[in-house]
Amino acid sequence: MSLRRLLAMAFKETLQIWRDPRSLAIALLMPLLQMVLLGYGVSLDIRQVPLCINDEEHSQLSRELVQDFVSSHWFLAVRNVTNERALRDAMDRGTCAGVVTIPVDFSRVFTTTGTASVQTVFDATDANTTNIAIGYAQNVIARTTAEFQLRWRQSHGIRPQTVGVVDLDSTGAAGYELYARLREHREAGSAPVLAVAHLERDRLRAASLGFDEALANPPGFVELQASVLRTLGKPLSIRAV
């Protein structure tokens, strides 16, 4: 189709719409209505994900963890299960979309070591909803873990650990020099240091030079939190200068 014919058809349709008030209203108001609905009336956030709780310990720490899940407004505790059979039955019937299992030695392990394990299982029938719910659960666990570990460190007289973050995209070669000087510092030499970079080659170089973690720039909130918690969980090296 030639450009001249295309312009003639566009002109004809424009005149037709201009002469018909209803077509003109639809052409002008429909995009505005869609902008309002999609911008304010439609939300992709998932709220009140039904969650089953398998609390095998029933301690103060385990109840605080469950409360953090519920108070986040992302999850709704709909049922308490006490064994694996009840867990599977609840998942099969669709009563809950996920299960949080807190082991019987949760408080003892955490009080002794400062870390403890929690199991989360989600129904993968709807992959998109499952991935979003997993991200929510990781966020809740990361925040609760940070709070628990802060209290544990304070009760054991351990000073809060500082984590350094170097943006290699904005600092360039100076970021590597800063990292080298930081490692030679008497007091901050053992502090974990994270590197964020857009290019994979920069992240690989940072990992080879000894950065504790190398993340894509910009890192997501949950990813950054998990990375910080991983580095804080690593044994620290004591340097004598």
N, CA and C of each residue as an Amber inpcrd file, in Angstrom:
protein
   723
   0.8470000  -1.1840000   0.0000000   0.0000000   0.0000000   0.0000000
   0.8920000   1.2470000   0.0000000   0.5940000   2.1660000  -0.8920000
   1.4040000   3.3710000  -1.0160000   1.1300000   4.3290000   0.1350000
   2.1020000   5.2160000   0.3810000   1.9550000   6.1790000   1.4640000
   0.8060000   7.1480000   1.1940000   0.6000000   7.5040000  -0.0590000
  -0.4860000   8.4280000  -0.4150000  -1.8390000   7.8170000  -0.0900000
  -1.9950000   6.5380000  -0.4200000  -3.2680000   5.8810000  -0.1300000
  -3.4750000   5.7250000   1.3700000  -2.4060000   5.4450000   2.0900000
  -2.4980000   5.3010000   3.5440000  -2.9130000   6.6110000   4.1990000
  -2.3480000   7.7260000   3.7490000  -2.7130000   9.0300000   4.2990000
  -4.1630000   9.3820000   3.9700000  -4.6160000   9.0060000   2.7780000
  -6.0060000   9.2740000   2.3910000  -6.9790000   8.5070000   3.2840000
  -6.6480000   7.2430000   3.5890000  -7.5120000   6.4470000   4.4570000
  -7.5100000   7.0070000   5.8840000  -6.3570000   7.4510000   6.3520000
  -6.2870000   8.0320000   7.6970000  -7.1180000   9.3110000   7.7660000
  -7.0360000  10.1190000   6.7300000  -7.8200000  11.3530000   6.6920000
  -9.3110000  11.0600000   6.6860000  -9.7140000  10.0450000   5.8960000
 -11.1240000   9.6520000   5.8180000 -11.6400000   9.1750000   7.1730000
 -10.8630000   8.3400000   7.8670000 -11.2980000   7.8280000   9.1660000
 -11.3540000   8.9460000  10.2030000 -10.4180000   9.8900000  10.1220000
 -10.4290000  11.0220000  11.0480000 -11.6940000  11.8530000  10.8750000
 -12.0810000  12.1060000   9.6210000 -13.3130000  12.8530000   9.3560000
 -14.5350000  12.0960000   9.8640000 -14.5200000  10.7660000   9.7010000
 -15.6550000   9.9610000  10.1290000 -15.8250000  10.0280000  11.6440000
 -14.7110000   9.9290000  12.3570000 -14.7740000  10.0040000  13.8220000
 -15.1940000  11.3960000  14.2650000 -14.6940000  12.4180000  13.5890000
 -14.9980000  13.7950000  13.9720000 -16.4800000  14.1210000  13.7770000
 -17.1060000  13.4890000  12.7800000 -18.5150000  13.7480000  12.5100000
 -19.4390000  12.9800000  13.4440000 -18.9340000  11.9050000  14.0650000
 -19.7550000  11.0730000  14.9460000 -19.3680000  11.3710000  16.3960000
 -20.2190000  12.0370000  17.1760000 -19.8680000  12.3900000  18.5620000
 -19.5560000  11.1770000  19.4310000 -20.2760000  10.0660000  19.1980000
 -20.0240000   8.8870000  20.0230000 -18.6510000   8.2950000  19.7380000
 -18.2750000   8.2110000  18.4770000 -16.9490000   7.7030000  18.1390000
 -15.8570000   8.6320000  18.6670000 -16.1080000   9.9420000  18.6130000
 -15.1360000  10.9030000  19.1250000 -14.9700000  10.7540000  20.6370000
 -16.0940000  10.5430000  21.3470000 -16.0140000  10.3640000  22.7970000
 -15.2390000   9.1030000  23.1610000 -15.4860000   8.0250000  22.4050000
 -14.7700000   6.7770000  22.6680000 -13.2810000   6.9410000  22.3960000
 -12.9480000   7.6100000  21.2920000 -11.5500000   7.7820000  20.9290000
 -10.7850000   8.6330000  21.9410000 -11.4610000   9.5860000  22.5630000
 -10.7860000  10.4870000  23.5010000 -10.8570000   9.9990000  24.9490000
 -12.0100000   9.4560000  25.3430000 -12.1890000   9.0840000  26.7390000
 -11.6540000   7.7020000  27.0780000 -11.6630000   6.7690000  26.1080000
 -11.2230000   5.4120000  26.4050000  -9.7630000   5.3490000  26.8810000
  -8.8230000   6.0390000  26.2080000  -7.4380000   6.0090000  26.7380000
  -7.3210000   6.6090000  28.1320000  -8.0620000   7.6930000  28.3970000
  -8.0250000   8.2920000  29.7290000  -8.6000000   7.3470000  30.7720000
  -9.7040000   6.6550000  30.4250000 -10.3120000   5.7090000  31.3540000
  -9.3660000   4.5430000  31.6400000  -8.6890000   4.0430000  30.6170000
  -7.7330000   2.9580000  30.8220000  -6.5650000   3.3950000  31.6960000
  -6.0960000   4.6340000  31.4950000  -4.9960000   5.1330000  32.3320000
  -5.4090000   5.1930000  33.7970000  -6.6420000   5.6430000  34.0590000
  -7.1030000   5.7380000  35.4430000  -7.2600000   4.3530000  36.0580000
  -7.8930000   3.4360000  35.3210000  -8.1300000   2.0890000  35.8520000
  -6.8310000   1.3370000  36.0790000  -5.9410000   1.3510000  35.0810000
  -4.6930000   0.6010000  35.2010000  -3.7300000   1.2570000  36.1760000
  -3.8230000   2.5870000  36.3130000  -2.9030000   3.2790000  37.1970000
  -3.3010000   3.2450000  38.6560000  -4.6130000   3.2550000  38.9330000
  -5.0730000   3.3470000  40.3120000  -5.9870000   2.1910000  40.7260000
  -6.7310000   1.6470000  39.8050000  -7.6990000   0.6300000  40.1760000
  -7.1990000  -0.7950000  40.0820000  -6.0850000  -1.0230000  39.3710000
  -5.5520000  -2.3730000  39.1900000  -4.2280000  -2.4810000  39.9290000
  -4.1050000  -3.4770000  40.7670000  -2.8730000  -3.7110000  41.5230000
  -2.4050000  -5.1360000  41.2900000  -1.1060000  -5.2780000  41.0420000
  -0.5230000  -6.6050000  40.8400000  -0.0190000  -7.2170000  42.1380000
  -0.1480000  -6.4810000  43.2440000   0.2650000  -7.0210000  44.5370000
  -0.6960000  -8.1250000  44.9700000  -0.1440000  -9.1120000  45.6290000
  -0.9360000 -10.2280000  46.1480000  -1.0610000 -10.0550000  47.6500000
  -2.2780000 -10.0470000  48.1260000  -2.5350000  -9.8580000  49.5480000
  -3.2330000 -11.0820000  50.1270000  -3.0250000 -11.2950000  51.4150000
  -3.7270000 -12.3380000  52.1690000  -3.5460000 -13.7170000  51.5290000
  -2.3170000 -14.0860000  51.2670000  -2.0340000 -15.4340000  50.7620000
  -2.3280000 -16.4300000  51.8850000  -3.2370000 -17.3910000  51.6730000
  -3.5670000 -18.3420000  52.7460000  -2.3610000 -19.2030000  53.1180000
  -2.0570000 -19.2160000  54.4090000  -0.8390000 -19.8770000  54.8850000
  -1.1950000 -20.8060000  56.0360000  -0.6660000 -22.0180000  55.9690000
  -0.7930000 -22.9640000  57.0760000   0.4870000 -22.9190000  57.9130000
   0.3350000 -23.0140000  59.2100000   1.4630000 -22.9190000  60.1290000
   1.6770000 -24.2730000  60.8010000   2.8960000 -24.7680000  60.7060000
   3.2860000 -25.9980000  61.4030000   4.3520000 -25.6290000  62.4280000
   3.8940000 -25.1400000  63.5710000   4.7930000 -24.7200000  64.6400000
   5.0220000 -25.9070000  65.5680000   6.1700000 -26.5440000  65.4230000
   6.4700000 -27.7290000  66.2250000   7.0190000 -27.3810000  67.6050000
   7.3300000 -26.1100000  67.8350000   7.9570000 -25.7310000  69.1070000
   7.0240000 -24.9580000  70.0260000   6.2420000 -24.0180000  69.4780000
   5.3250000 -23.1930000  70.2690000   6.0750000 -22.3930000  71.3400000
   7.1610000 -21.7770000  70.9390000   7.9370000 -20.9410000  71.8440000
   7.6550000 -19.4740000  71.5490000   8.2520000 -18.5960000  72.3390000
   8.0590000 -17.1660000  72.1180000   8.6430000 -16.7360000  70.7790000
   9.8360000 -17.2570000  70.4290000  10.4580000 -16.8910000  69.1600000
   9.6360000 -17.3790000  67.9760000   9.1310000 -18.6100000  68.0650000
   8.3360000 -19.1440000  66.9490000   7.0320000 -18.3740000  66.7890000
   6.4180000 -17.9730000  67.9000000   5.1900000 -17.1820000  67.8040000
   5.4680000 -15.7980000  67.2180000   6.6200000 -15.2200000  67.5410000
   6.9820000 -13.9290000  66.9640000   7.1730000 -14.0490000  65.4540000
   7.7770000 -15.1400000  65.0090000   7.9590000 -15.3450000  63.5740000
   6.6120000 -15.4750000  62.8610000   5.6950000 -16.2380000  63.4510000
   4.3590000 -16.3880000  62.8630000   3.6440000 -15.0470000  62.8350000
   3.7680000 -14.2800000  63.9030000   3.1180000 -12.9740000  63.9580000
   3.6740000 -12.0350000  62.9050000   4.9770000 -12.1290000  62.6190000
   5.5750000 -11.2910000  61.5750000   4.9970000 -11.6330000  60.2030000
   4.7290000 -12.9070000  59.9580000   4.0900000 -13.2970000  58.6960000
   2.6900000 -12.6940000  58.5930000   1.9250000 -12.7860000  59.6770000
   0.5410000 -12.3220000  59.6370000   0.4750000 -10.7990000  59.5610000
   1.3180000 -10.1060000  60.3360000   1.2630000  -8.6460000  60.3830000
   1.7730000  -7.9950000  59.1090000   2.4370000  -8.7520000  58.2390000
   2.9160000  -8.1840000  56.9830000   1.7830000  -7.8990000  56.0020000
   0.5690000  -8.4580000  56.2700000  -0.6170000  -8.3030000  55.4120000
  -0.4580000  -9.0100000  54.0560000   0.6640000  -9.6560000  53.8470000
   0.8260000 -10.4590000  52.6330000   0.2760000 -11.8630000  52.8380000
   0.2550000 -12.3130000  54.0870000  -0.1560000 -13.6810000  54.3890000
  -1.2920000 -13.6710000  55.4070000  -2.0800000 -14.7330000  55.3550000
  -3.1840000 -14.9270000  56.2870000  -3.0940000 -16.3460000  56.8350000
  -2.8690000 -16.4430000  58.1380000  -2.7700000 -17.7570000  58.7800000
  -4.1780000 -18.3430000  58.8990000  -4.4640000 -19.3460000  58.0910000
  -5.8210000 -19.9070000  58.0500000  -5.9510000 -21.2060000  58.8390000
  -4.8170000 -21.8580000  59.1020000  -4.9320000 -23.1580000  59.7610000
  -3.5950000 -23.5460000  60.3810000  -3.6580000 -24.2070000  61.5360000
  -2.4730000 -24.7770000  62.1690000  -2.4560000 -26.2780000  61.9160000
  -1.3770000 -26.7650000  61.3710000  -1.2390000 -28.2000000  61.1030000
  -0.1880000 -28.7700000  62.0490000  -0.3450000 -30.0350000  62.3860000
   0.5370000 -30.6440000  63.3870000   1.3600000 -31.7990000  62.8440000
   1.0900000 -32.2430000  61.6150000   1.8650000 -33.3480000  61.0590000
   1.8930000 -33.2280000  59.5450000   2.7150000 -34.0440000  58.9150000
   2.8970000 -33.9650000  57.4660000   1.6320000 -34.3830000  56.7210000
   0.8770000 -35.3100000  57.2640000  -0.3470000 -35.7510000  56.5930000
  -1.3610000 -34.6150000  56.5180000  -1.5370000 -33.8970000  57.6340000
  -2.4550000 -32.7560000  57.6300000  -1.9610000 -31.6600000  56.7060000
  -0.6380000 -31.5160000  56.6290000  -0.0420000 -30.5220000  55.7280000
  -0.3870000 -30.8250000  54.2790000  -0.1670000 -32.0740000  53.8790000
  -0.4550000 -32.4730000  52.4960000  -1.9460000 -32.3610000  52.1860000
  -2.7870000 -32.7190000  53.1540000  -4.2310000 -32.6440000  52.9390000
  -4.6740000 -31.1970000  52.7360000  -4.1080000 -30.2860000  53.5130000
  -4.4650000 -28.8720000  53.3720000  -4.0130000 -28.3080000  52.0300000
  -2.8290000 -28.7280000  51.5760000  -2.3310000 -28.2680000  50.2820000
  -3.1700000 -28.8410000  49.1410000  -3.5330000 -30.1200000  49.2300000
  -4.3120000 -30.7570000  48.1660000  -5.7190000 -30.1760000  48.0700000
  -6.3180000 -29.8250000  49.1830000  -7.6680000 -29.2750000  49.1870000
  -7.6990000 -27.7910000  48.8390000  -6.5230000 -27.1670000  48.7380000
  -6.4750000 -25.7420000  48.4410000  -6.7700000 -24.8570000  49.6290000
  -6.7470000 -25.4380000  50.8330000  -6.9900000 -24.6330000  52.0320000
  -5.9150000 -23.5760000  52.2050000  -4.6920000 -23.9170000  51.8760000
  -3.5980000 -22.9730000  52.0040000  -2.7170000 -23.0670000  50.7580000
  -2.0840000 -21.9450000  50.4370000  -1.1770000 -21.9020000  49.2920000
   0.2520000 -22.1470000  49.6900000   0.5360000 -22.1370000  50.9850000
   1.8990000 -22.3620000  51.4620000   1.8830000 -22.8120000  52.9070000
   3.0030000 -23.3800000  53.3290000   3.1500000 -23.8850000  54.6950000
   4.4850000 -23.4140000  55.2440000   4.4680000 -22.9220000  56.4650000
   5.6900000 -22.5590000  57.1790000   5.8780000 -23.5590000  58.3140000
   7.0120000 -24.2540000  58.3050000   7.3160000 -25.2510000  59.3280000
   8.4560000 -24.7480000  60.2020000   8.1870000 -24.6250000  61.4910000
   9.1990000 -24.1980000  62.4570000   9.6140000 -25.4240000  63.2580000
  10.8870000 -25.8360000  63.1930000  11.3120000 -27.0800000  63.8500000
  11.2280000 -26.9820000  65.3700000  11.2590000 -28.1380000  66.0070000
  11.0720000 -28.2150000  67.4460000  12.2490000 -27.6180000  68.2080000
  13.4250000 -27.5740000  67.5950000  14.6070000 -27.0320000  68.2740000
  14.9610000 -25.6320000  67.7700000  13.9940000 -24.9110000  67.2660000
  14.2410000 -23.6020000  66.6710000  14.8760000 -22.6380000  67.6700000
  14.2800000 -22.4690000  68.8390000  14.7960000 -21.5250000  69.8260000
  16.1490000 -21.9680000  70.3720000  16.3100000 -23.2690000  70.6270000
  17.5690000 -23.7570000  71.1950000  18.7310000 -23.5280000  70.2370000
  18.5170000 -23.8480000  68.9510000  19.5820000 -23.6590000  67.9670000
  19.8960000 -22.1800000  67.8000000  18.8510000 -21.3550000  67.7640000
  19.0970000 -19.9260000  67.5840000  19.8070000 -19.3270000  68.7940000
  19.4020000 -19.7150000  69.9950000  20.0430000 -19.1810000  71.1990000
  21.5000000 -19.5980000  71.2750000  21.8170000 -20.7840000  70.7550000
  23.1920000 -21.2810000  70.8300000  24.0750000 -20.6970000  69.7430000
  23.5590000 -20.6420000  68.5130000  24.3990000 -20.2700000  67.3680000
  24.0720000 -18.8990000  66.7810000  22.9010000 -18.3770000  67.0730000
  22.4990000 -17.1060000  66.4620000  21.8030000 -17.2580000  65.1290000
  21.6780000 -18.4800000  64.6270000  20.9730000 -18.7620000  63.3760000
  20.1280000 -20.0200000  63.5530000  19.0520000 -20.1200000  62.7880000
  18.1840000 -21.2950000  62.8330000  17.4810000 -21.4280000  61.4880000
  16.9930000 -22.6360000  61.2100000  16.3720000 -22.9300000  59.9130000
  14.8540000 -22.9490000  60.0400000  14.1980000 -22.4390000  59.0000000
  12.7410000 -22.4760000  58.8830000  12.4010000 -22.9480000  57.4800000
  11.4540000 -23.8680000  57.3650000  11.0760000 -24.4100000  56.0580000
   9.7920000 -23.7540000  55.5630000   9.8000000 -23.3150000  54.3080000
   8.5950000 -22.7840000  53.6610000   8.3350000 -23.5920000  52.3970000
   7.0900000 -24.0330000  52.2210000   6.6770000 -24.8180000  51.0570000
   5.4540000 -24.1410000  50.4570000   5.4740000 -23.9400000  49.1260000
   4.3620000 -23.2820000  48.4460000   3.8530000 -24.1630000  47.3040000
   2.5530000 -24.0480000  47.0580000   1.9080000 -24.7590000  45.9530000
   2.3030000 -24.0860000  44.6370000   2.9100000 -24.8570000  43.7310000
   3.4170000 -24.3020000  42.4750000   2.4340000 -24.4430000  41.3240000
   1.1460000 -24.6420000  41.6180000   0.1600000 -24.7470000  40.5450000
   0.1050000 -23.4710000  39.7250000   0.0660000 -22.3320000  40.3970000
   0.1220000 -21.0240000  39.7440000   1.5360000 -20.4870000  39.9400000
   2.3640000 -20.6140000  38.9120000   3.7880000 -20.2830000  39.0500000
   3.9970000 -18.8090000  39.3760000   3.2090000 -17.9330000  38.7480000
   3.3920000 -16.5000000  38.9760000   3.0710000 -16.1280000  40.4230000
   1.9350000 -16.5920000  40.9230000   1.5640000 -16.3120000  42.3100000
   2.5750000 -16.9140000  43.2760000   3.0530000 -18.1160000  42.9610000
   4.0150000 -18.7800000  43.8310000   5.3180000 -17.9880000  43.9230000
   5.8170000 -17.5140000  42.7990000   7.0690000 -16.7510000  42.8130000
   6.9220000 -15.4690000  43.6190000   5.7800000 -14.7920000  43.4790000
   5.5540000 -13.5680000  44.2550000   5.4580000 -13.8900000  45.7400000
   4.7450000 -14.9650000  46.0890000   4.6000000 -15.3460000  47.4990000
   5.9440000 -15.7470000  48.0980000   6.7840000 -16.4160000  47.3140000
   8.1170000 -16.7830000  47.8110000   8.9370000 -15.5340000  48.1010000
   8.8410000 -14.5430000  47.2240000   9.5420000 -13.2850000  47.4700000
   9.0540000 -12.6070000  48.7380000   7.7340000 -12.6190000  48.9650000
   7.1820000 -12.0540000  50.1990000   7.7180000 -12.8070000  51.4170000
   7.7240000 -14.1260000  51.3420000   8.1930000 -14.9290000  52.4800000
   9.6720000 -14.6690000  52.7640000  10.4810000 -14.5610000  51.7200000
  11.8950000 -14.2630000  51.9160000  12.0860000 -12.9110000  52.5770000
  11.2470000 -11.9550000  52.1970000  11.3300000 -10.6270000  52.7940000
  10.9870000 -10.6710000  54.2860000   9.9090000 -11.3780000  54.6320000
   9.5100000 -11.4790000  56.0350000  10.5910000 -12.1790000  56.8540000
  11.1100000 -13.2940000  56.3260000  12.1250000 -14.0500000  57.0590000
  13.3980000 -13.2320000  57.2080000  13.7730000 -12.4960000  56.1700000
  14.9910000 -11.6840000  56.2500000  14.8560000 -10.5950000  57.3120000
  13.7100000  -9.9260000  57.3510000  13.5140000  -8.8760000  58.3530000
  13.4840000  -9.4600000  59.7690000  12.7870000 -10.5890000  59.9320000
  12.7050000 -11.2030000  61.2550000  14.0610000 -11.7160000  61.6990000
  14.8050000 -12.3120000  60.7590000  16.1400000 -12.8110000  61.0900000
  17.0570000 -11.6800000  61.5300000  16.9950000 -10.5550000  60.8240000
  17.8340000  -9.4130000  61.1990000  17.4860000  -8.9350000  62.6130000
  16.1930000  -8.9070000  62.9430000  15.7840000  -8.4760000  64.2880000
  16.2320000  -9.4790000  65.3430000  16.0450000 -10.7740000  65.0700000
  16.4670000 -11.8110000  66.0210000  17.9700000 -11.7710000  66.2380000
  18.7330000 -11.6360000  65.1600000  20.1850000 -11.6340000  65.2830000
  20.6840000 -10.3990000  66.0210000  20.0230000  -9.2650000  65.8250000
  20.4030000  -8.0630000  66.5610000  20.2080000  -8.2740000  68.0590000
  19.0890000  -8.8570000  68.4300000  18.8470000  -9.1390000  69.8470000
  19.8310000 -10.1620000  70.3880000  20.1650000 -11.1680000  69.5810000
  21.1120000 -12.1910000  70.0200000  22.4970000 -11.5890000  70.2270000
  22.9250000 -10.7220000  69.3090000  24.2230000 -10.0770000  69.4500000
  24.2640000  -9.1700000  70.6750000  23.1770000  -8.4430000  70.9120000
  23.1420000  -7.5770000  72.0770000  23.1840000  -8.3740000  73.3690000
  22.4840000  -9.5070000  73.4070000  22.4920000 -10.3300000  74.6200000
  23.8420000 -10.9790000  74.8710000  24.6470000 -11.1640000  73.8150000
  25.9780000 -11.7590000  73.9590000  27.0800000 -10.7070000  73.9640000
  26.7010000  -9.4460000  73.9910000  27.6990000  -8.3920000  74.0590000
  28.5120000  -8.2240000  72.7940000  27.9360000  -8.5760000  71.6400000
  28.6410000  -8.4590000  70.3630000  28.2090000  -7.1690000  69.6880000
  29.1590000  -6.3760000  69.2870000  28.8480000  -5.1220000  68.6150000
  28.2510000  -5.3890000  67.2340000  27.3090000  -4.5660000  66.8030000
  26.7230000  -4.7520000  65.4600000  27.7850000  -4.6910000  64.3730000
  27.7050000  -5.6260000  63.4280000  28.6830000  -5.7010000  62.3520000
  28.3220000  -4.7260000  61.2350000  29.3100000  -4.0350000  60.7150000
  29.1000000  -3.0980000  59.6180000  29.3980000  -3.7950000  58.2950000
  28.5310000  -3.5870000  57.3140000  28.7100000  -4.1530000  55.9810000
  28.9280000  -3.0090000  55.0000000  30.0080000  -3.0820000  54.2350000
  30.2990000  -2.0590000  53.2420000  29.7640000  -2.4360000  51.8730000
  29.2900000  -1.4450000  51.1260000  28.7860000  -1.6450000  49.7670000
  29.5270000  -0.6910000  48.8400000  30.1430000  -1.2330000  47.7960000
  30.8960000  -0.4360000  46.8360000  30.1920000  -0.5090000  45.4840000
  29.7880000   0.6460000  44.9530000  29.1520000   0.7270000  43.6400000
  30.2500000   0.8830000  42.5980000  30.5650000  -0.2000000  41.9060000
  31.6600000  -0.1780000  40.9380000  31.2980000   0.5940000  39.6780000
  30.0050000   0.7580000  39.4020000  29.6080000   1.5170000  38.2120000
  29.9250000   3.0010000  38.3570000  29.7780000   3.5350000  39.5550000
  30.0300000   4.9650000  39.7580000  31.4630000   5.2540000  40.1850000
  32.1230000   4.2890000  40.8380000  33.4880000   4.5320000  41.3160000
  34.5550000   4.0590000  40.3430000  34.2670000   3.0180000  39.5580000
  35.2520000   2.5090000  38.6120000  36.4610000   1.9150000  39.3150000
  37.6580000   2.2620000  38.8100000  38.8950000   1.7260000  39.3790000
  39.0910000   2.1620000  40.8230000  38.5400000   3.3210000  41.1880000
  38.6810000   3.7970000  42.5630000  37.9860000   2.8640000  43.5490000
  36.9430000   2.1660000  43.0960000  36.2550000   1.2320000  43.9740000
  37.1380000   0.0710000  44.3740000  37.9470000  -0.4260000  43.4420000
  38.8680000  -1.5170000  43.7710000  39.9590000  -1.0260000  44.7120000
  40.4320000   0.2000000  44.5070000  41.4480000   0.7640000  45.3970000
  40.8810000   0.9730000  46.7980000  39.6270000   1.4190000  46.8710000
  38.9790000   1.5860000  48.1710000  38.8650000   0.2610000  48.8910000
  38.5310000  -0.7900000  48.1620000  38.4140000  -2.1080000  48.7740000
  39.7650000  -2.5770000  49.3120000  40.8400000  -2.3510000  48.5440000
  42.1780000  -2.7520000  48.9900000  42.5900000  -2.0010000  50.2550000
  42.3000000  -0.7000000  50.3120000  42.6510000   0.0780000  51.5030000
  41.8110000  -0.3470000  52.7060000  40.5480000  -0.7110000  52.4440000
  39.6750000  -1.1520000  53.5260000  40.1800000  -2.4390000  54.1480000
  40.6780000  -3.3470000  53.3230000  41.1790000  -4.6110000  53.8390000
  42.4470000  -4.4260000  54.6790000  43.1670000  -3.3620000  54.4380000
  44.3950000  -3.0920000  55.2020000  44.1110000  -2.3040000  56.4760000
  42.8580000  -1.8400000  56.6360000  42.5120000  -1.0460000  57.8110000
  42.5150000  -1.9260000  59.0570000  43.0050000  -1.3450000  60.1650000
  43.1720000  -2.1390000  61.3770000  41.8420000  -2.6020000  61.9630000
  40.8570000  -1.6880000  62.0130000  39.5870000  -2.0170000  62.6490000
  38.5480000  -2.5420000  61.6660000  38.5570000  -2.0330000  60.4430000
  37.5260000  -2.4130000  59.4660000  37.9970000  -3.4840000  58.4970000
  39.1870000  -4.0230000  58.7130000  39.7390000  -4.9750000  57.7470000
  38.9470000  -6.2480000  57.5950000  38.2240000  -6.6770000  58.6450000
  37.4610000  -7.9280000  58.5770000  35.9910000  -7.7090000  58.2680000
  35.5760000  -6.4680000  58.0320000  34.1640000  -6.1920000  57.7560000
  33.7740000  -6.7210000  56.3820000  32.6000000  -7.3320000  56.2460000
  32.1550000  -7.7970000  54.9300000  31.9400000  -6.6200000  53.9750000
  32.2860000  -6.8330000  52.7110000  32.1430000  -5.7920000  51.7000000
  31.4150000  -6.3840000  50.5010000  30.3500000  -5.7210000  50.0580000
  29.5870000  -6.1360000  48.8880000  29.9320000  -5.2360000  47.7160000
  29.8990000  -5.7950000  46.5320000  30.1120000  -5.0340000  45.3010000
  28.8460000  -5.0990000  44.4560000  28.4450000  -3.9730000  43.9000000
  27.3160000  -3.9320000  42.9750000  27.8270000  -3.3800000  41.6490000
  27.4950000  -4.0760000  40.5710000  27.9630000  -3.6650000  39.2460000
  26.9650000  -4.1340000  38.2000000  26.8320000  -3.3440000  37.1400000
  25.8900000  -3.6760000  36.0760000  26.4390000  -4.7720000  35.1680000
  27.7350000  -4.7270000  34.8520000  28.3410000  -5.6870000  33.9410000
  28.8070000  -6.9280000  34.6860000  28.6110000  -8.0710000  34.0470000
  29.0040000  -9.3340000  34.6730000  30.5150000  -9.4240000  34.8370000
  31.2710000  -8.8710000  33.9010000  32.7270000  -8.9410000  34.0070000
  33.2270000  -8.2060000  35.2390000  32.5720000  -7.0970000  35.5910000
  32.9510000  -6.3640000  36.8020000  32.6120000  -7.1710000  38.0490000
  31.4920000  -7.8790000  38.0170000  31.1250000  -8.7010000  39.1740000
  32.0800000  -9.8730000  39.3260000  32.4770000 -10.4820000  38.2170000
  33.4380000 -11.5810000  38.2810000  34.7880000 -11.0990000  38.7920000
  35.1980000  -9.9150000  38.3560000  36.4640000  -9.3690000  38.8400000
  36.4090000  -9.0790000  40.3310000  35.2610000  -8.5370000  40.7720000
  35.1080000  -8.2480000  42.1930000  35.1700000  -9.5310000  43.0160000
  34.5330000 -10.5910000  42.5240000  34.5690000 -11.8650000  43.2460000
  35.9820000 -12.4260000  43.2970000  36.7310000 -12.2740000  42.2010000
  38.1080000 -12.7880000  42.1790000  39.0380000 -12.0040000  43.0980000
  38.7160000 -10.7310000  43.3430000  39.5580000  -9.9000000  44.2120000
  39.2380000 -10.0890000  45.6910000  38.1420000 -10.7850000  45.9950000
  37.8650000 -11.0870000  47.3920000  36.6440000 -10.4290000  47.9830000
  35.8400000  -9.7080000  47.1640000  34.5940000  -9.1610000  47.6850000
  33.7220000 -10.3140000  48.2060000  33.0520000 -10.0760000  49.3160000
  32.2350000 -11.1370000  49.9080000  31.0570000 -11.5200000  49.0200000
  30.4500000 -10.5450000  48.3470000  29.3380000 -10.7980000  47.4370000
  29.4220000  -9.8010000  46.2900000  28.9710000 -10.2160000  45.1070000
  28.9170000  -9.3420000  43.9350000  27.5050000  -9.4270000  43.3680000
  26.7740000  -8.3140000  43.3950000  25.3730000  -8.2860000  42.9870000
  25.1940000  -7.4220000  41.7540000  24.1210000  -7.7150000  41.0120000
  23.7680000  -6.8970000  39.8600000  23.2640000  -5.5430000  40.3400000
  23.5960000  -4.5100000  39.5910000  23.2200000  -3.1490000  39.9530000
  22.0470000  -2.6670000  39.0910000  20.9330000  -2.1830000  39.6700000
  20.6980000  -2.0370000  41.1090000  20.1590000  -3.3320000  41.7090000
  20.5700000  -3.6940000  42.9210000  20.0810000  -4.9230000  43.5370000
  18.6760000  -4.7300000  44.0930000  17.8950000  -5.7840000  44.0750000
  16.5730000  -5.7320000  44.6970000  16.6820000  -5.7050000  46.2090000
  15.6180000  -5.2240000  46.8690000  15.6500000  -5.0980000  48.3210000
  15.8280000  -6.4570000  48.9900000  15.0460000  -7.4440000  48.5520000
  15.1360000  -8.7740000  49.1580000  16.4970000  -9.3880000  48.8740000
  16.9890000  -9.2290000  47.6530000  18.2980000  -9.7770000  47.2890000
  19.4050000  -9.1500000  48.1270000  19.3330000  -7.8340000  48.3300000
  20.3520000  -7.1420000  49.1210000  20.2880000  -7.5830000  50.5730000
  19.0850000  -7.7130000  51.1100000  18.9420000  -8.1670000  52.4900000
  19.5160000  -9.5660000  52.6700000  19.1780000 -10.4690000  51.7360000
  19.6780000 -11.8400000  51.8350000  21.1970000 -11.8680000  51.7310000
  21.7620000 -11.0380000  50.8650000  23.2120000 -10.9940000  50.7010000
  23.8920000 -10.5020000  51.9730000  23.3220000  -9.4650000  52.5830000
  23.8900000  -8.9450000  53.8300000  23.8500000 -10.0030000  54.9250000
  22.7160000 -10.7170000  55.0210000  22.6030000 -11.7510000  56.0540000
  23.5740000 -12.8990000  55.7990000  23.8050000 -13.2340000  54.5290000
  24.7750000 -14.2940000  54.2240000  26.1800000 -13.8780000  54.6380000
  26.5490000 -12.6520000  54.3360000  27.8990000 -12.1920000  54.6820000
  28.0770000 -12.0820000  56.1920000  27.0280000 -11.6650000  56.9000000
  27.1330000 -11.5870000  58.3510000  27.2110000 -12.9570000  58.9800000
  26.6800000 -13.9650000  58.3010000  26.7420000 -15.3170000  58.8340000
  28.0720000 -16.0010000  58.6080000  28.9490000 -15.4150000  57.7760000
  30.2560000 -16.0080000  57.5180000  31.1850000 -15.7710000  58.7040000
  32.0980000 -16.6950000  58.9930000  33.0580000 -16.4390000  60.0610000
  33.9830000 -15.2900000  59.6830000  34.2070000 -14.3990000  60.6310000
  35.0370000 -13.2390000  60.3830000  36.5050000 -13.5790000  60.6470000
  37.3550000 -13.0270000  59.8220000  38.7980000 -13.2450000  59.9810000
  39.3720000 -12.1570000  60.8640000  40.2060000 -12.5470000  61.8320000
  40.8330000 -11.6120000  62.7550000  42.1960000 -11.2270000  62.1880000
  42.4240000  -9.9310000  62.0520000  43.6660000  -9.4320000  61.4720000
  44.4770000  -8.7180000  62.5440000  45.7330000  -9.0330000  62.6160000
  46.6380000  -8.3420000  63.5410000  47.5510000  -7.4460000  62.7240000
  47.5410000  -6.1590000  63.0290000  48.3500000  -5.1890000  62.2860000
  49.2910000  -4.5100000  63.2780000
